[in-house]
Amino acid sequence: MRIIPSFPLTVSGSRFRVRYQILGDEKTARSRAEDICIEQTIEYPADLVPEGGIREHVFGRIETFVSTGSDRYDAVISYADEISGYELPQLINIIFGNISMKPAIRVMELDLSDDLLSHFNGPRFGVTGLRELIGVPRRPLLFTAIKPIGLSAQQLADMAYKLALGGLDIIKDDHGIANQPFAPFKERVMRAAEAVANANAKTGLNTLYAPNVTGPTEIMIERIHFAKEAGATSLMLLPGFCGLDFVRRVADDDSIDLPIFVHPAFMGSFALSPDFGVDHLVLHGQMMRLAGADISVMPNYIGRFSYNRDECYRITRGCAVPMGQIKSIFPGPGGGISPESFADMVMVYGLDVAYLISGNLHRQSPDLTKNAQRFREMLENL
Amino acid sequence: MRIIPSFPLTVSGSRFRVRYQILGDEKTARSRAEDICIEQTIEYPADLVPEGGIREHVFGRIETFVSTGSDRYDAVISYADEISGYELPQLINIIFGNISMKPAIRVMELDLSDDLLSHFNGPRFGVTGLRELIGVPRRPLLFTAIKPIGLSAQQLADMAYKLALGGLDIIKDDHGIANQPFAPFKERVMRAAEAVANANAKTGLNTLYAPNVTGPTEIMIERIHFAKEAGATSLMLLPGFCGLDFVRRVADDDSIDLPIFVHPAFMGSFALSPDFGVDHLVLHGQMMRLAGADISVMPNYIGRFSYNRDECYRITRGCAVPMGQIKSIFPGPGGGISPESFADMVMVYGLDVAYLISGNLHRQSPDLTKNAQRFREMLENL
């Protein structure tokens, strides 16, 4: 019955660790942990694999298995670095590939070896680099989106101008502004970049403009280069559509060399249930960082989304938890951010946060510049 | 308070429809439906938008809202085709972007206008084209993976040879076989393609070989062209990592011109809860088809995954439900497929299905060729 030959395998011995939450009574949960070791690696009947290299090195290995509550276990499983091939898609595939289709398993935290991490550059700017670029050493950053879909390129640019004049740190396109006939990509980016540059010339600030770059795979890089040449000073990407490794590819590219803000559109289903999926800390924190985002846009615990305070705190942790040479990044909470909310939010996010303000920015008065100034002053006095 | 100007918008009038399941009592569910109309389009305070073009054309529109059970509603919401920009990432962003981060909303079915569908080619082969290519007019296809990680390229190729000799229709790499040092991508693809070609020369069949093409974004297209030149006769892609639009880009490329099999690694969290996410019918059926997959690999209801029989039946429907000129495709159920299971599975999948056999193929006897022949004969006699 030996279809697989027994043979030695040469591996570095370096392993990476994934902490999973597993539900079930002890027997069920342990059997689920054992199944992860197989499903995420050989995906082959374990009893048909002889003693030797594959069994010893390629199988996942349960490092710890502890109860954390009623029918709830925490299992740390390690994998040989080599089975990632040192490529991001396969690394995530090992962390949560086929088991994404099995119930009761949630990825809680990544603990990657320094050797594995040395194959990834992570964010180009990170907290320190982005603060230097914008010239804001300490306070939270202020971030907004121009919108809605339906406005013309010129109208969006006018809005960008007024907001930049009010001293916001970053103006991005709304994530739903793509390449619609109302405001085609190229025209919009040219006008908005020019508008923000004009405002910067007046204010003396370095407000960044981040076009939302989405669209057909074939022309994504072309759109990014177009945006840069048109004066965009940062980029927004949607990894739910372009893929996390595309973010990594853009962050790694010296010819682009711009800060990257990621928006989690389409990715919420990973985090929404506490019983399965990918925890907020990993999804919005560690994975986005590994992919090279400088700000990870995320739903705030106040407002119209469903994330709670503790979940948002875990994202903050995921943005800053030690990960070898990978820089810390900003969480970018959006939804429900108002002048009144800063006092509580500082306890969740600290100061290394980029607040994404929108509805409340527009609602305060018809004078967008004044509204922006008011938010900025509040943060300067925090 | 009018920040947004009132102005006319020119739109085609053509709209696409999305059927959502929404949970909650009637008031809550209706308010969630109204929220979808805003969140997925303008993402801006609706009360600040004046009468006129945006309100009339850009807001989503509730077409029907009916109770389907206790605290369970079915809402069909339509959107102007234009706000998709006729680009796949933005289309999916409208269907399920920000609302992926809100609870109690599930995408149940897509009803895209013929005009919108005319911007997409869908699968290059589809059921009819793939049957012609392989030379199997009627029976289900038989599909397997070479594995596990840890085998050398030559060992994987030997396995491919034996399986192709037994008359399987498609041999693919396991989705976990990427570019590991044990069997680097190029060497593995060259050897496996050659092995399957050698077997075809003996059998007179046209068994396809599909390398798993995953890896860094920069070299994905290069890897695909390398695979084709090395003799690969189809491709496996992982949209959870490369993105759905990358599949579309490959399917559209005349210089590639190969059938595409998609594997749902990392994507299970969308479907796993019946209360939110993207229903099996849409995720594994309609979305994969729209992206251009010819076979959508999926967890079978028998075996180690958690999908049930009805969910698998819905995938079958999603693979074949009318979608303009977009061809029907094969569901590719894997997990728990044994000779004994065919009688029940035919009721779920019909004949237009590609069975992905693995464990039971290896377990029957140490002679892989004979095992493969046995499965093939069973299907020929179905």
Chai-1 contact restraints between the chains, C-beta under 6 A:
chainA,res_idxA,chainB,res_idxB,connection_type,confidence,min_distance_angstrom,max_distance_angstrom,comment,restraint_id
A,M1,B,P366,contact,1.0,0.0,6.0,A-B,restraint_1
A,I3,B,H362,contact,1.0,0.0,6.0,A-B,restraint_2
A,I3,B,P366,contact,1.0,0.0,6.0,A-B,restraint_3
A,L9,B,G150,contact,1.0,0.0,6.0,A-B,restraint_4
A,I42,B,P148,contact,1.0,0.0,6.0,A-B,restraint_5
A,E43,B,D174,contact,1.0,0.0,6.0,A-B,restraint_6
A,E43,B,G176,contact,1.0,0.0,6.0,A-B,restraint_7
A,Y44,B,K147,contact,1.0,0.0,6.0,A-B,restraint_8
A,Y44,B,P148,contact,1.0,0.0,6.0,A-B,restraint_9
A,P45,B,G359,contact,1.0,0.0,6.0,A-B,restraint_10
A,L48,B,H362,contact,1.0,0.0,6.0,A-B,restraint_11
A,I54,B,G150,contact,1.0,0.0,6.0,A-B,restraint_12
A,V58,B,I149,contact,1.0,0.0,6.0,A-B,restraint_13
A,V58,B,G150,contact,1.0,0.0,6.0,A-B,restraint_14
A,E82,B,Q180,contact,1.0,0.0,6.0,A-B,restraint_15
A,E82,B,P181,contact,1.0,0.0,6.0,A-B,restraint_16
A,I83,B,I149,contact,1.0,0.0,6.0,A-B,restraint_17
A,I83,B,Q180,contact,1.0,0.0,6.0,A-B,restraint_18
A,G85,B,A178,contact,1.0,0.0,6.0,A-B,restraint_19
A,G85,B,N179,contact,1.0,0.0,6.0,A-B,restraint_20
A,G85,B,Q180,contact,1.0,0.0,6.0,A-B,restraint_21
A,E87,B,G215,contact,1.0,0.0,6.0,A-B,restraint_22
A,E87,B,P216,contact,1.0,0.0,6.0,A-B,restraint_23
A,P89,B,T214,contact,1.0,0.0,6.0,A-B,restraint_24
A,P89,B,F241,contact,1.0,0.0,6.0,A-B,restraint_25
A,Q90,B,A178,contact,1.0,0.0,6.0,A-B,restraint_26
A,Q90,B,T214,contact,1.0,0.0,6.0,A-B,restraint_27
A,N93,B,A265,contact,1.0,0.0,6.0,A-B,restraint_28
A,F96,B,F266,contact,1.0,0.0,6.0,A-B,restraint_29
A,G97,B,A265,contact,1.0,0.0,6.0,A-B,restraint_30
A,G97,B,F266,contact,1.0,0.0,6.0,A-B,restraint_31
A,N98,B,A265,contact,1.0,0.0,6.0,A-B,restraint_32
A,S100,B,F266,contact,1.0,0.0,6.0,A-B,restraint_33
A,S100,B,G268,contact,1.0,0.0,6.0,A-B,restraint_34
A,S100,B,S269,contact,1.0,0.0,6.0,A-B,restraint_35
A,M101,B,G268,contact,1.0,0.0,6.0,A-B,restraint_36
A,M101,B,P299,contact,1.0,0.0,6.0,A-B,restraint_37
A,M101,B,F305,contact,1.0,0.0,6.0,A-B,restraint_38
A,K102,B,S306,contact,1.0,0.0,6.0,A-B,restraint_39
A,P103,B,S306,contact,1.0,0.0,6.0,A-B,restraint_40
A,K147,B,Y44,contact,1.0,0.0,6.0,A-B,restraint_41
A,P148,B,I42,contact,1.0,0.0,6.0,A-B,restraint_42
A,P148,B,Y44,contact,1.0,0.0,6.0,A-B,restraint_43
A,I149,B,V58,contact,1.0,0.0,6.0,A-B,restraint_44
A,I149,B,I83,contact,1.0,0.0,6.0,A-B,restraint_45
A,G150,B,L9,contact,1.0,0.0,6.0,A-B,restraint_46
A,G150,B,I54,contact,1.0,0.0,6.0,A-B,restraint_47
A,G150,B,V58,contact,1.0,0.0,6.0,A-B,restraint_48
A,D174,B,E43,contact,1.0,0.0,6.0,A-B,restraint_49
A,G176,B,E43,contact,1.0,0.0,6.0,A-B,restraint_50
A,A178,B,G85,contact,1.0,0.0,6.0,A-B,restraint_51
A,A178,B,Q90,contact,1.0,0.0,6.0,A-B,restraint_52
A,N179,B,G85,contact,1.0,0.0,6.0,A-B,restraint_53
A,Q180,B,E82,contact,1.0,0.0,6.0,A-B,restraint_54
A,Q180,B,I83,contact,1.0,0.0,6.0,A-B,restraint_55
A,Q180,B,G85,contact,1.0,0.0,6.0,A-B,restraint_56
A,P181,B,E82,contact,1.0,0.0,6.0,A-B,restraint_57
A,T214,B,P89,contact,1.0,0.0,6.0,A-B,restraint_58
A,T214,B,Q90,contact,1.0,0.0,6.0,A-B,restraint_59
A,G215,B,E87,contact,1.0,0.0,6.0,A-B,restraint_60
A,P216,B,E87,contact,1.0,0.0,6.0,A-B,restraint_61
A,T217,B,D245,contact,1.0,0.0,6.0,A-B,restraint_62
A,T217,B,F246,contact,1.0,0.0,6.0,A-B,restraint_63
A,T217,B,R249,contact,1.0,0.0,6.0,A-B,restraint_64
A,E218,B,R249,contact,1.0,0.0,6.0,A-B,restraint_65
A,F241,B,P89,contact,1.0,0.0,6.0,A-B,restraint_66
A,F241,B,G243,contact,1.0,0.0,6.0,A-B,restraint_67
A,C242,B,G243,contact,1.0,0.0,6.0,A-B,restraint_68
A,G243,B,F241,contact,1.0,0.0,6.0,A-B,restraint_69
A,G243,B,C242,contact,1.0,0.0,6.0,A-B,restraint_70
A,G243,B,G243,contact,1.0,0.0,6.0,A-B,restraint_71
A,D245,B,T217,contact,1.0,0.0,6.0,A-B,restraint_72
A,F246,B,T217,contact,1.0,0.0,6.0,A-B,restraint_73
A,R249,B,T217,contact,1.0,0.0,6.0,A-B,restraint_74
A,R249,B,E218,contact,1.0,0.0,6.0,A-B,restraint_75
A,A265,B,N93,contact,1.0,0.0,6.0,A-B,restraint_76
A,A265,B,G97,contact,1.0,0.0,6.0,A-B,restraint_77
A,A265,B,N98,contact,1.0,0.0,6.0,A-B,restraint_78
A,F266,B,F96,contact,1.0,0.0,6.0,A-B,restraint_79
A,F266,B,G97,contact,1.0,0.0,6.0,A-B,restraint_80
A,F266,B,S100,contact,1.0,0.0,6.0,A-B,restraint_81
A,G268,B,S100,contact,1.0,0.0,6.0,A-B,restraint_82
A,G268,B,M101,contact,1.0,0.0,6.0,A-B,restraint_83
A,S269,B,S100,contact,1.0,0.0,6.0,A-B,restraint_84
A,S269,B,S269,contact,1.0,0.0,6.0,A-B,restraint_85
A,S269,B,F270,contact,1.0,0.0,6.0,A-B,restraint_86
A,S269,B,G277,contact,1.0,0.0,6.0,A-B,restraint_87
A,F270,B,S269,contact,1.0,0.0,6.0,A-B,restraint_88
A,L272,B,F276,contact,1.0,0.0,6.0,A-B,restraint_89
A,S273,B,S273,contact,1.0,0.0,6.0,A-B,restraint_90
A,F276,B,L272,contact,1.0,0.0,6.0,A-B,restraint_91
A,G277,B,S269,contact,1.0,0.0,6.0,A-B,restraint_92
A,P299,B,M101,contact,1.0,0.0,6.0,A-B,restraint_93
A,F305,B,M101,contact,1.0,0.0,6.0,A-B,restraint_94
A,S306,B,K102,contact,1.0,0.0,6.0,A-B,restraint_95
A,S306,B,P103,contact,1.0,0.0,6.0,A-B,restraint_96
A,G359,B,P45,contact,1.0,0.0,6.0,A-B,restraint_97
A,H362,B,I3,contact,1.0,0.0,6.0,A-B,restraint_98
A,H362,B,L48,contact,1.0,0.0,6.0,A-B,restraint_99
A,P366,B,M1,contact,1.0,0.0,6.0,A-B,restraint_100
A,P366,B,I3,contact,1.0,0.0,6.0,A-B,restraint_101
